């Protein structure tokens, strides 16, 4: 057994932010990268990478997969503890060493969500983050349904609690409105098709269900301003990092920036992404979109944004394996170089959420790493090193 905090990796292609080092060597001491070079090494702490590619551990800033893990099919609800443990193993196997779990603050029969479940998920994620048994570094992405008064109340309670707890990093909050007819589903016909397939109903019934959903949500349209004021005040005070979810236009981005939002998450148009970059906001796109080459809801393709230099990072959204899948697809299809593609799932997202100690295989950085074989039809993760366990062994 070789300790991940004291290891030397040889015989690998090391992906740095700017280039690839062939026949590379990385020396890790006390969990920090001490040397990045070439050549050979020998000794009891040496791992031979056998020509595979060494990249930083992936940083996923938006994953809804924990929520899906506890409800794998209609009528089946698994215990939260089992769901988080099960998903943690799958995330690590996908090369992820830092993850932000999307927790939806809303009461919705349509989505099988409650504020009680949201608070319980947050409590469990916090506990896992402190646990010496955790395989990766866990964080919460607080997803606020801006038309849900109960969701806002629960979120404010949660944020007040975080400010007095052991969790010291600034909470990440996403300002979201998924009402069909705007945002991600500006063309509601895409949402109707999703409802039709997900609920196994015909198009007319799907249209009626969407009409009912819009009517119910419109009853709380005025609450959006209340929610915006609450989170903007916290952002202005440096108490949270605030995201704008699914911005569609330059005007929306301008308003978001004025409200203290610093990240444009999943911009739906080239116009919105360009405006975000012009105003200094960071941008996040979907890895499934980048891997497939198209948006599932008819919006701008992530590849177009990447080619235009308008994407700072990719998030898995609902499927963790798409992060490395996107890296391979982007390089195979000539959209960008391997260092650029790897950066979109490592140091790009790490910088976006303020984690400047990871995401780069450089001297002085945290030695979260993944050894990947990119020579097959899909990437295969051979080995993962996460420093999270070492960093939290003293926590209760």
C-alpha positions in Angstrom: 0.0 0.0 0.0 1.4 3.4 -1.0 0.2 6.5 0.8 -1.4 9.1 -1.5 0.2 11.8 0.6 3.8 10.4 -0.1 4.0 9.0 -3.6 6.1 9.4 -6.8 4.4 8.7 -10.1 6.5 7.9 -13.2 6.1 6.9 -16.8 3.1 9.2 -17.5 2.0 11.9 -19.8 1.4 14.8 -17.4 -1.2 17.3 -18.6 -0.4 20.9 -17.5 -2.6 23.9 -18.2 -0.4 24.7 -21.3 1.1 21.5 -22.6 1.7 17.8 -22.1 4.9 16.5 -20.5 5.9 13.0 -21.9 7.6 10.5 -19.8 6.7 12.6 -16.8 7.4 12.3 -13.1 5.4 13.8 -10.2 6.7 13.8 -6.6 4.1 14.2 -3.8 5.1 14.9 -0.2 2.6 15.5 2.5 -0.1 15.7 0.0 1.5 18.6 -2.0 3.2 18.4 -5.4 6.9 18.9 -4.8 8.3 18.2 -8.2 7.1 18.0 -11.8 9.8 16.7 -14.2 10.8 13.9 -16.6 12.9 10.8 -16.4 12.7 7.8 -14.1 12.6 7.1 -10.3 12.9 4.1 -8.1 11.9 3.4 -4.6 9.1 1.9 -2.4 6.8 4.9 -3.0 7.0 4.8 -6.8 3.9 4.1 -9.0 4.6 3.3 -12.7 1.8 4.9 -14.8 2.8 2.7 -17.8 2.2 5.4 -20.3 -1.2 6.5 -19.2 -2.2 10.2 -18.9 -2.0 11.9 -15.5 -4.4 14.8 -15.0 -5.6 16.8 -11.9 -8.6 15.3 -10.0 -11.8 16.6 -11.6 -13.7 19.5 -10.0 -17.4 19.2 -10.6 -19.3 22.4 -9.7 -22.8 21.2 -10.4 -24.0 17.6 -9.9 -27.6 16.5 -9.4 -26.7 12.9 -9.3 -27.0 12.4 -5.5 -30.6 13.4 -5.8 -31.1 10.9 -8.6 -29.2 8.2 -6.7 -31.8 8.2 -3.9 -34.7 7.9 -6.4 -33.4 5.5 -9.1 -36.9 4.8 -10.4 -40.5 5.9 -9.7 -41.7 4.7 -6.3 -38.2 3.7 -5.1 -36.7 6.0 -2.4 -33.4 4.9 -0.9 -31.9 6.2 2.4 -29.9 9.4 2.0 -26.8 7.8 3.7 -26.8 4.9 1.2 -27.4 7.2 -1.7 -24.5 9.5 -0.9 -22.1 6.6 -0.2 -23.1 4.9 -3.4 -22.7 8.0 -5.5 -19.4 8.9 -3.9 -17.8 5.7 -5.2 -19.1 6.3 -8.7 -17.9 9.9 -8.7 -14.4 8.9 -7.6 -14.4 6.2 -10.3 -15.1 8.9 -12.8 -12.0 10.8 -11.7 -13.8 13.4 -9.6 -12.0 14.5 -6.4 -14.1 17.6 -5.6 -17.8 17.8 -6.1 -20.6 20.3 -5.5 -23.9 18.5 -4.9 -26.9 20.3 -6.3 -29.5 20.6 -3.5 -32.9 22.0 -4.6 -34.5 24.3 -2.1 -38.2 23.9 -3.2 -41.4 22.1 -2.4 -42.4 20.4 -5.6 -44.6 17.3 -6.2 -43.6 17.6 -9.8 -39.9 17.0 -9.0 -40.4 15.0 -5.8 -38.6 17.6 -3.8 -39.2 19.0 -0.3 -37.3 21.6 1.8 -37.0 19.0 4.5 -35.2 16.7 2.1 -32.9 19.6 1.1 -31.9 20.4 4.6 -31.3 16.7 5.4 -29.1 16.4 2.3 -27.1 19.4 3.3 -26.5 18.1 6.8 -25.4 14.7 5.4 -23.0 16.3 2.9 -21.5 18.5 5.6 -21.0 15.4 7.8 -19.4 13.5 4.9 -17.1 16.3 4.1 -15.8 16.2 7.7 -15.6 12.5 7.8 -12.1 10.8 7.7 -13.8 8.0 5.7 -14.8 10.3 2.8 -13.3 9.4 -0.6 -13.6 12.9 -2.1 -14.2 16.5 -1.1 -17.9 17.2 -0.8 -19.6 20.7 -1.1 -23.1 21.9 -1.5 -24.5 23.9 -4.4 -27.6 25.5 -3.0 -30.2 25.7 -5.8 -32.9 28.2 -5.0 -36.2 28.0 -6.8 -37.0 31.7 -6.9 -40.7 31.2 -7.0 -40.9 29.1 -3.9 -41.3 31.0 -0.6 -40.7 27.9 1.5 -37.5 27.3 -0.5 -36.2 30.8 0.3 -37.0 30.5 4.0 -35.3 27.1 4.2 -32.3 28.4 2.3 -31.9 31.4 4.6 -32.0 29.2 7.6 -29.4 27.0 6.1 -27.1 29.9 5.2 -27.4 31.4 8.7 -26.4 28.0 10.1 -23.4 27.7 7.8 -22.1 31.0 8.9 -21.7 29.7 12.5 -20.5 26.2 11.6 -17.3 24.5 10.9 -17.8 24.9 7.2 -15.7 27.9 6.4 -15.8 28.3 2.7 -18.3 30.8 1.1 -21.6 29.0 0.2 -22.4 28.7 -3.5 -26.0 29.6 -4.4 -27.7 29.3 -7.8 -30.6 31.6 -8.6 -33.0 29.5 -10.7 -36.3 29.7 -12.4 -37.3 26.7 -14.4 -40.8 27.9 -15.3 -41.4 26.7 -18.9 -41.5 29.6 -21.4 -38.3 31.3 -20.2 -34.8 30.4 -19.2 -33.6 26.9 -20.2 -37.0 26.1 -21.7 -37.7 29.4 -23.4 -39.3 27.3 -26.2 -41.7 25.3 -24.1 -42.1 22.7 -26.7 -38.8 21.1 -25.6 -40.2 20.8 -22.1 -43.4 19.3 -23.4 -41.4 16.6 -25.2 -39.5 15.9 -22.0 -42.8 15.6 -20.0 -44.2 13.3 -22.7 -41.3 11.0 -22.6 -40.7 11.1 -18.9 -44.3 10.5 -17.9 -45.3 8.3 -20.9 -48.2 10.6 -22.0 -49.3 11.8 -25.4 -48.4 15.3 -26.7 -51.8 16.8 -25.8 -51.6 15.5 -22.2 -48.1 16.8 -21.9 -49.2 20.2 -23.2 -52.0 20.3 -20.6 -49.6 19.3 -17.8 -47.2 22.1 -18.8 -50.1 24.6 -18.9 -51.0 23.6 -15.4 -47.4 23.9 -14.2 -47.1 27.4 -15.6 -50.4 28.5 -14.1 -49.3 27.3 -10.6 -45.9 28.9 -10.9 -47.3 32.2 -12.1 -49.1 32.5 -8.8 -45.7 33.1 -7.2 -44.1 35.2 -10.0 -43.9 38.2 -7.7 -41.8 36.3 -5.2 -38.9 36.3 -7.6 -38.1 39.9 -6.6 -38.2 39.0 -2.9 -35.8 36.1 -3.5 -33.5 38.2 -5.6 -33.3 40.9 -2.9 -32.5 38.3 -0.2 -29.6 36.6 -2.0 -28.3 39.9 -3.5 -27.9 41.3 0.0 -25.9 38.3 1.1 -23.7 38.4 -2.1 -23.0 42.1 -1.6 -21.8 41.4 1.9 -19.5 38.7 0.7 -21.5 36.0 2.5 -22.3 33.9 -0.5 -21.1 33.3 -4.1 -24.1 33.8 -6.4 -24.8 32.2 -9.7 -27.2 33.1 -12.5 -28.8 29.9 -13.8 -29.7 29.7 -17.5 -29.2 33.3 -18.5 -30.7 33.8 -22.0 -29.7 37.4 -23.1 -27.3 40.2 -22.5 -30.0 42.1 -20.6 -30.4 39.2 -18.2 -26.7 39.0 -17.7 -26.5 42.7 -17.0 -29.2 42.5 -14.4 -27.5 39.5 -12.8 -24.2 41.3 -12.6 -25.9 44.3 -11.0 -27.5 42.0 -8.5 -24.1 40.6 -7.4 -24.0 37.4 -9.4 -20.4 36.5 -10.5 -21.1 33.2 -12.4 -23.2 32.5 -15.4 -24.2 28.9 -15.2 -25.4 27.1 -18.4 -26.0 30.3 -20.6 -28.6 29.4 -23.2 -27.3 31.6 -26.0 -24.0 32.9 -27.5 -25.2 36.4 -26.7 -25.6 35.6 -23.0 -22.2 33.9 -22.7 -20.4 36.7 -24.5 -22.1 39.3 -22.3 -21.1 37.3 -19.2 -17.4 37.3 -20.3 -17.6 41.0 -21.2 -18.8 41.8 -17.6 -16.1 39.6 -16.0 -18.4 36.8 -14.9 -17.2 33.2 -15.0 -19.2 30.8 -17.3 -20.1 27.2 -16.8 -21.5 24.8 -19.5 -22.8 21.3 -19.4 -20.4 18.4 -20.0 -23.2 16.2 -21.5 -23.9 19.0 -24.0 -20.1 19.2 -24.8 -19.8 15.4 -25.2 -22.9 15.0 -27.3 -22.3 18.1 -29.4 -25.8 19.5 -28.8 -28.1 20.8 -26.1 -31.0 18.5 -25.0 -33.3 21.6 -24.8 -32.5 23.3 -28.1 -30.1 25.9 -26.6 -26.6 26.9 -27.7 -24.1 24.1 -27.9 -21.3 24.0 -25.4 -18.8 23.3 -28.2 -19.7 26.5 -29.9 -19.0 28.4 -26.6 -15.7 26.5 -26.1 -14.5 27.2 -29.6 -15.3 30.9 -29.1 -13.4 31.1 -25.8 -16.7 31.7 -23.8 -16.6 28.7 -21.5 -14.5 28.6 -18.3 -15.6 25.2 -17.2 -17.8 22.2 -17.6 -20.1 20.6 -15.0 -21.5 17.1 -15.1 -25.1 18.3 -14.3 -26.6 14.8 -14.1 -24.0 12.2 -15.2 -20.5 12.3 -13.7 -18.8 10.2 -16.4 -19.5 12.9 -19.0 -16.7 15.1 -17.6 -14.0 12.8 -19.0 -16.3 11.9 -21.9 -16.4 15.5 -22.9 -12.6 15.8 -22.7 -12.1 12.9 -25.0 -14.9 14.0 -27.4 -13.6 17.6 -27.6 -10.0 16.5 -28.4 -11.0 13.7 -30.8 -13.3 16.0 -32.7 -10.7 18.8 -32.9 -12.6 21.3 -30.9 -9.6 22.1 -28.6 -6.3 20.7 -27.4 -6.0 18.1 -24.6 -4.6 20.7 -22.1 -7.6 23.0 -22.8 -10.1 20.3 -22.5 -8.6 19.0 -19.3 -8.6 22.6 -17.9 -12.3 22.8 -18.5 -12.9 20.1 -15.9 -10.1 20.9 -13.5 -8.5 24.3 -12.9 -11.3 26.1 -14.8 -14.1 25.1 -12.5 -11.8 25.3 -9.4 -11.1 28.9 -10.2 -14.8 29.6 -10.8 -15.7 28.6 -7.3 -12.6 30.0 -5.6 -10.7 26.8 -4.9 -7.3 27.9 -5.9 -5.3 25.1 -4.3 -6.2 22.4 -6.8 -6.9 21.7 -10.4 -3.3 22.0 -11.7 -0.4 19.6 -11.7 2.1 22.2 -10.6 4.5 22.5 -7.7 2.7 23.7 -4.6 -0.7 22.5 -5.6 -2.8 19.9 -3.8 -2.0 16.5 -5.2 -5.5 15.4 -6.3 -4.8 13.3 -9.4 -6.4 10.9 -11.8 -4.5 8.4 -14.0 -6.6 8.0 -17.2 -6.3 5.9 -20.3 -7.6 7.9 -23.3 -6.7 5.3 -25.9 -10.0 3.3 -25.7 -13.5 4.3 -27.1 -14.2 5.9 -23.8 -11.8 7.1 -21.1 -10.9 4.6 -18.4 -9.8 5.8 -15.0 -7.0 3.6 -13.7 -6.2 5.2 -10.4 -7.3 8.2 -8.3 -5.5 10.1 -5.6 -7.5 12.4 -3.3 -6.0 14.4 -0.5 -9.4 15.0 1.2 -9.1 12.1 3.7 -5.7 13.3 4.8 -6.9 16.8 5.3 -9.8 15.9 7.5 -8.5 13.1 9.7 -8.6 15.3 12.7 -12.2 16.4 12.3 -14.9 14.8 14.4 
